[in-house]
Amino acid sequence: MNDFWASAEVISTYSRKQAIEDGALKDITEAASNRGFPFAAAMTDAAWTEAVAWDEKNGGLQDEKGRLWDVVSMAWVAAIASRGRHAAESNRVPFHLYRVPNIPDATEANELELLMEISGGDDGEPVITIMLPHED
């Protein structure tokens, strides 16, 4: 069988490792592992900013560790719910959580939609990426 891409020149690559080093992705593997996920996990910077980032000036009732736990917990619930004979054939699972926006004087939680994708990492291993719905 002829491989169409065998002689193609690679113009540019951007690895997951580079994205984490650059800050485009935030490594959340430890928190995800503590919740039960068996794969390396990361969040896009935009998803982190919306769901996890917390400025202490906004009040002490929130912190990034707790907010991250909420994200991985809701992702876990979505992953479990997406299994079984009625599961959709997709590597992407949407999920929602309520979080207080990271703005001064905010006290009311708003619903935020996130998307969890399982794909191949730099070496083809399964990895999880949590992102906003419009991100790829």
Beta strands, then each sheet from edge to edge (+ up, - down):
strand 1: 25-27
strand 2: 40-44
strand 3: 92-99
strand 4: 110-120
strand 5: 126-131
sheet 1: 1+ 2- 5- 4+ 3-
end
